Amino acid sequence: MPVVKTSKYLRNQLLFNGHLQTIYPAIFRKKVVLPFERERISTSDGDFLDLDWLRNGKDTLVILSHGLEGNSQRPYMTGMAKMFFESGYDVLNWNFRGCSESMNALPIFYHSGATYDLDLVISHAAKNYSNIHLIGFSLGANLTLKYLGETSWKSKIHIKKAVAISVPLDLGGSCDKIDEFGNKLYAYNFLYSLKQKIRKKALHFPEKLSIDKLSNIHSLRDFDNEFTAPLHGFKDATDYYQQCSSLYFLPQIKHPTLVLNAKNDPFLSRNCFPTNAGKYKATLYLEYPKHGGHVGFSPRTVKERFWSETRALEFIQNENIN
């Protein structure tokens, strides 16, 4: 397991801490308009997933997975898609259940360990592509790593490389980190969006979802205890975090994979920066830049691309890593 000791990221001088490096691109970065083609596929349990495609007619595909309460059109998703599309790749930005413009059909939604949906997307795409790379952001990065770890025993000949950006490897620790006093703004924004989703779903599934419980929710852990865990078959939030944290799946990952976590990421706990080289395979690359924030990595000037995008492309195109 190589630990990349000299990361090349240089921060924007005006964004001098992890909060600014997180908040500025989240608010001010503009969505790139791209010629996506929407496809809806059905799941085996009677639900659906919305997929957004960019096609160059090549046999190599990059699949992007977004973060908590994100979607396929978030600026960090379209920015990465543009980078790879212009470099000659086909790109698939997919929406987790309930994250596109249409609410999904079941009372369940998505969560950090719902690899069955990612597996469906990959299996669907593999019908037409012989080479597939995976890129995930935050929750989507955890999902990607868990998928790679738990399916390592399968013959996943289509998967070539993966990049995981701003990964909450330790879900419980990261939830507690977000709920710290200095990070309450992030927790508030996530909870507001999640509670709105529950209110909408409760109109259609009153027997499964009670909005009365919303008044008891003051943290992400509370939300996972009341909704995420029981809806998706976990005993409680702790059980959910234990079963779905990608930290426990890293030793099984065989595909060349880059984990890119900024040391000043306000979402990540101490356990999200493992360095025990002997525990992991040589194909796992861990890179911890000093700066970057959470899904940030803003360029130094407006003329440059976001560093996480150029770093992801560099890793995937590096023929010496295989």
N, C-alpha and C positions, 0 to 999 in steps of 0.2 A: 504494500500500500504506500505509494509515494505521497508524502506531504509536500506540497508546493511551498517552499520556504520563502521564495522571493516573488511575491505577487506584483504585477506591473500596474495595478490600478492607482491612478493619481486623482484625487478628488478635486471638484470645483472649489476654488478658494473661498467663495462666498458661503458655501454649505459646510460649516465648520464642525458639525456634530452629527450623530446618528439620527436625531430627530429631524433635522433639516434635510438630511440626505434621504430620509424616508418620505417626508411630507411634501417637499417641493415637487418631485416628479409625479406624485400621486394626484396633486391638485392642478399643476400647470402644464404637465406634458399633454400634448394634443394627440388624439387618436388618429392614426394613419388610415386614410380611406383606401381600401384595396378591393379588387374585383372578386370578392368571396362568392362562392356558390353554396347555398344552403341545402343540406340533405338531412332528412329525419329518418332515423332507424329505430326499429322496435326492440325492446328488451324482452327476455323470456318471461318476465313476471307481469307483462301487460303495460309497461311504461314505454317511454321513448327518450331518445337523446338527439339533440340538434348538433349537427356537424357543419362547420364552415370550411370550405375547400379553396385552395389556390392551386391551380394546375398549370405546370409547364410542359406536361407530357413526358416527364422523366420517370425512371423506375426507382428513384430514391425519394422517400417521404420523411418529413419531419412532423411529429405530432406534438402539439403544445397543450399543456394542462394548466389551467389558471388557479388562482388562489381562493381563499375564503371569501365568499360573496362576490367573487369576480365573474367574468364571462369571457367569451371568445373575442370580444371587441374592446377590452380594456387596453389602454395605450401600451402597456408593457407587452401585451400579447400581439398587438398589431405591429409594434416596432420590431419584435423578434421575427414575426412572420415576414415582414418586408425585407429584412436582412437576408433571410434564407431564400425567399422567392426571387429576389434580385440576383442571388448567387446561383440560380438554376435549379433549386430544389422545388418539389411540390410540398405544400404545407397544409396541415389540417389543424385548425383551432377548434377544439370541441368544448361544448357546454356541459357542465355537470347537470344532474337532474334539478329542474326548477331554476336554472340560472340563465336560460335564454329568455326571450320575450314571453314565452308561453310557460305557465306553471305546469309541472309534470302531473301525471294522472293519478299517482298513488299518494298515500299519506306520508310515506318515507321521502327523503330527499337525498342529499349526498353527504359523505363524511370523509375523514382523512384516510380511511382504510378501505374504501369501496372499490377495491381493485377489480371486482367483477365487471364494473362498467368500463374501466380502462381496457380490460381484456377483450370485451366485446368490440370496442372501437378498433383495437389493434387487429383482431381477427377479421373484422370487416375490411380494414384497409389492406391486409395482407393478401387479399384476393387479387390485387392489382399491383403490388409493390414487392420487389425482392429485397429491398434494403429500407429499413425503417430506423430512424433515430428518435429518441424521446427527450423532450425538454419540459421540465415542470417548474412552477413558481410557487413557493410557500407551501400551502396545503397540497397543491398539485405536484410539488416536488416530493413531498412525503409519500404521496400516493404512488408516484413513479418509482421511488426507491423500494417501497414495500412490494410493489408488483415484481420488480426485478429480483428481489430477494426470495420471495415465496414461489416464484416460477422458475428458479434457476435449474431445477431438476428436469424441466421440460426442454424439448428441443426447439428453442425459440430462434430458429435460423434466420428469421427476418430482422430481428433486433440486432443492431450493430453497436450503437453507442448511446449514452444518455448524459444529460446535464441537469443537475438539480440546483436551483438558485434560491437562496434564502430559505433553507429547509428547517422547519421545526422538528429536528430529529427526535427530540424528547417532547412529546405532545403535552404531557402534564406540566413539565417545567416551563414550557413556552406559554401555556395558558396562564400559569401563575405569574410569569414575567409580564405579560400583557396587562394583567389585573393589578400590577403594582401602582402605587399612587402616581408616579411620574408618567405612567403610560395610560392613564384612564381615558384619554381622548380616543385612543385606538379602540379600547374595549367598548366605549360608548357607541362608536360608529358601527362596529360589528354587531353589537347587541340590538341596536336600533333596526338594522336591516334584517337580522334574523327574527326578531319579534314580529316585524311586519309580515314576514313570510309565514310565520305560524298563524297569525291572524287570518290571512287569506286562506290558508289550508284548512283552518278550523271551520270555515264556512261550508266546506264540502265534506269534511270528515269530523263532525262534532263528537262522534263516539270514540274517535282516536286521539283527538287533540282538544285540550281544555285551555282556553285563554286565561282562565282564572289563575293558572300557574305562573303566568308571565309576571305577576306582581312580586313573586318570590325570587325572580332572577336578577341578580346584580353583578354577575361575573360570567365569563365564558364557561367556567367550570360548573356554575349553577345551570346554565343552559344545557350543557352536555348531560348533566345529571337528570334533568327534567324531560329533555326531548331527544337529543342525539342518541344517548345510550338505550333507553327503552324502545324507541322506534326502530332501532337497527339491531336489536338482539343482544345488547350488552347489559351486564348487571347494573353498572353505574359508570360514572365518568372515569373513575380509576381503572376499571376493567377495560373500558374503551381505549384509554391511553396506553395501557399495558399491551393490548393486543394489536394496536395499530401504529405505534411509534416505529418509524423506519429505522431508528437506531439499532433495534434488535434484529433487523433484516440485513444490515450492511455486511456481516460476515459471509452471507450466502451469495452475494452479488458477484457474478462472473463476467458480465459485460463491461467493457471499458466505460467508466462512469466518473464524471467530475462533480464534486460537491463544492458549491461556491457560497460560503457564508461569511459575511462581513463581521469583524470582531465587535463593531459598534452597533450591530443590529439590535434595536430595542425590543424585538420580539423573542430573541433567542436566549435560552438559559445556558448555563455553563456546560451542560451535557450535550449541547448541539455542536461542540467543537472537539470531537474525539481525535486523539493523536496516537493511539496504540497501534503502531505499524504491524506488529506481529499478529494482530487479531483479524486483519482483513487481507483480502487477496491483492495481488500486485496490480490488478486492473482498476482498483479504486483510487482515485486521485482526490485529495482533500486540499482545498485552497481557501485560506482565511485572510483576505485583505484587511488591512487595518481600518479602512473606511468603506463606505458603501451604503450603510443603512439597510432597511428592509425593502427588497425589490427596488432598489435605488440605482446606485452605480452611475449617477449622472455624469455626462462628459464635462471636461474642463471648459470647452467652448461650445457655442451653439452649432458650429460647423462639424463637430465630431459626432460619431454615433455613441450610443450608450455602451459603456465598456462591457457590461454583461453580455451584450449581443455579439460584439466582436470576439470576446473570449469564448463564447459558445461555438461560434463558427470556426474559430481557430482550433479548438479541441476536436471537433467533429471532422475537420478536414486534415488533421495531422495523421499522416500515413504511418508514422512511427508508433502510434498508439493503436493497438489492435488486440 
